């Protein structure tokens, strides 16, 4: 099975403008496809922007809404799968908090190169007052899909900082974990150190794709990376707008899992008190 070339779009786009963000995604998809990528991963809430306040419920849409249709057209046009973050509206729009009718989820959706909607994930661990004000936490920890023979899973940002989440994916057979992210100062150690460790301890590839620069009250730090099961970065962005590309190699992953006994040497009977 050949490697899956994966492109990471580190960008904050234009917060509040879905049209401009779709344009940026289209341009990035073209560049990624030209580089031989079969998968493009965008940051958390890329479709709308992250720090958009009261605009969030206005721009939220269902998983099969106009944003999904537009992204599917981009995927087909360039022959590349796309993962993008967006605010997902579930039920009637309320224009108010996420705990009333028309709940809003912080979601990420995987669109296949044929335009099909392959998977939709709702963030389970909400970070900080902003997210807890607007979003409802998801309750499905493992969402997976297949792409070119590779099992893909999804988490969003803060989710990956809980080792239980990543280990659940490892036990479910995830080969490549996609993590659209809005990771901010002063927590850059997550991108620099924690993500490669997660990839190593659970024996998988992790694509951690961040926003960058100032946005509202936040300062996003970039540092997107594709980490391998050996804990090494196959691709690493700096602090600014950037598209980086790396390979997810099934043969290397298989050999790494054979050499590293973490998953085989687990003793789950000892861990029941952790629940």
N, C-alpha and C positions, 0 to 999 in steps of 0.2 A: 504494500500500500504506500503510495507516494506521500511525502509531507504535505500538510495543509498550510499553505502560505497565508499568513494572517496579518492584516494591516490594522494599526492602532491610530485612530484620529484623535490627537490631543488638541482640543479646541473648546472654547466656550461659545463659539458662534456669535450670534447677536441676540442677547436675551430679550424676549418679548416678541420676536419676529419669526414666526414659523416659516414664512416664505424664504427669508434670508438663510435660515438654518438648513432648509431643504436644498437651497442652491449650493451651500457649502458642502453638504453631504454628497450631492451629485458630483461636484468637482473632485472631492476626495475619492469617491468611488471610481471615477475615471482614472485617477492617478494610481490607485491601488490595483486596479485591473491591469493597467499597463505594466506594473511591477510584478505581475503574475499572481497576485493574491486572489484567493477564492472566498475570503471572508474579511469584512470590514467591521470593526467594532468602534462605536461612538461612545461618548461619555454619558453620565447620568443626566437625565432630563435635557438631552441635547436638542430635542425637537422644539422646546419652548424657552429654554433657559432655566436656571436654578432659582436665583434670587429675584423673582418677579412678583412676589407679594400677592396683592389682590387680583392680579391678572391670572394667577394660577387656575382658579376654578373656571375662568372665562375660556382659557386655552385648553383645558382638559378635554379629552375626547375618549370614546370607547376604543377597544383594541382593534376594531375593524373600521375605524373612522377615516376621515380624509387624509390624515397624516400617514396612516398605514398604507392607504392606496397610493399615495405619492412615493413613499419609500419603496413599495413593491415595483412601481414603474422604474425607479432608479436601479433597483437590483436587476431587473430584466434587461434594461438598456445596457448595463455594463457586465452582465453575466457574473454577478458576485453576490454572495449572501451578506446581509447587513443586520447588525444589532444596534438598536438605537434606544435611548432612554426617553420617556415621555410621561406626563401625568395622565393616568387612566381614569376616566369617569365611569363609574359603575352605577347604572340606574339613572333616574331623572336628575338633572343638574339642579343644585340647590343654591349655588352662588355664595355659599356660606361655609361653615366648618365641615370637615370631612366626616364628622360623626352623625350627621343628619342624612336625609335622603340625598341620593346622588353622591355616595362616598367617592373619594379620590384616592387612588393608589399611586405610589411612586414605582413605576413599572419599566421594564425593558422587554422589547420584543425582537425576536429573531425572524427575519424574512429570508426565505431561500432564494437562490439565484433564478428560480423560475417564477418568483413573485408570491409563492405560497407563504402563509403565516405558519411557521414551524413550532414556535413556542412563545409563551408570554409569561413573564415572571413578575410578581409583586413583592417589593422589598419587605422583609419580615422584621428588621430591626431599624427603627427610626432614630435618627441622630438629632439631638438638640431641639430647642423650642420651636424653631421654624417648621421642621418636618412634623413634629408632634402636633402642631396647630392645624396643619392642612391635610395631612395624610392619615389614612387608615392602614395599619400594618397588615401585610399579607400573612397567610397561615399555611402556605404550601412550601416547605423548605427545599425540596428538590424538584426542579423542572428541567427536563432533558429533551434533546432532539439529536438526530443523526445528520451529519453532513460529511459526504465523501468518506463514509465508513468510520468516522470519528464521533464518539459520543460527547456531545457538548452539553454543559450545564451552565446555569446563570445564577449569579448573586448580584447585589448592588451595594457598592461602597462599604458602609459600616458592617454589613452582613459578613464580609470576609474576615473581619477582626475577631469573630467568634470561631474558635477552632472546631467546635461541634458542627457548624454549618459546612465547613470544607470537608471534614471527615465524613459527614453524611453523604456528600457527593462522591467521595472516594469509594465508600462501601456500595454505592449504587452504580459504580462503574464509569463515572465521568472521566474522560480523558483530557478535555480542555474546558476549563472553567472561565467563563467570561464575566468580568466585573466592571461594568460601567460605573464611573466614580465621580464624586465631587468632593475631593479630599483637599482640605484647607490647611493653611498655616495655623498652628505650629506642629502639625502632626505628620510631617513629611517622612518620619521614620517608618510609617506604615508602608509607603511605597518603596522606600530604600531597603528596608530590612525584613519587615513582617511578611510581605507577600512572597518573596523568594523562599522564606522558611516554610510558609504554608504549602507551597508547591513541593518542597522537599519532603516534609513530614507526611503528606498525603499522596505523594507520588502521582503528580499530574502536571499538566501545563496550566498556567494561570495568566490570562490577559487582563491586566489592570489598566483601565483607560480613563484618564483624568481630564478635568477641566483645567484652565490655566488663567492666571491673572486676576485682577480685581473684579468683583461683581457684588454690588450692594455692600453689605457689611463684611463680606468674605474676601479672602485672598487665596485663590486656588494655586497649588504648588506644582502642577504638572507631574513630571517624573514617571509618566506612564511606562509600563514594562510588560514584556512577555517573559515570564519566568518558567524555567524548565524543571523537571523532576529532580535534577541534580542541584537545584537552588541557584543556578546561574541564570542571568538575564540574557535571553536570546536577542532582545531588542530593548532599548532604553531611550526614552525621550529626555530632553532637557526641561527648561522651565517655560518655554514659549510655545507658540502654535507650531505643530509639527505632525507629520505623518511618518510613522516608522513601521517597518515590516520585518517579520521573523517567521521561521518555520516551526510548525508542530510536527515532529517526526515520530510516527507510530512505532517504528523499529527501535528508536532510542528509548522511547517510553517503555516498551516491553522489556528491553534489556535492563533498564533502570529498576523496574518493578521486580525483576528476577533477582537482581543484586541486593536490593534494599528490602529487608524483611519486616519493616514496620507493620504493614497491614496484616501479614501472616502471623506475626508474633503477638498481636493484641490478645488480651484476656478480658473479654467483655463482661464476664461474671464478676470481675472485681470493680467494675465501674458503675454498678447500678445505683450506688449512693449519690452519684452526680446528678441524677434526675430530680 
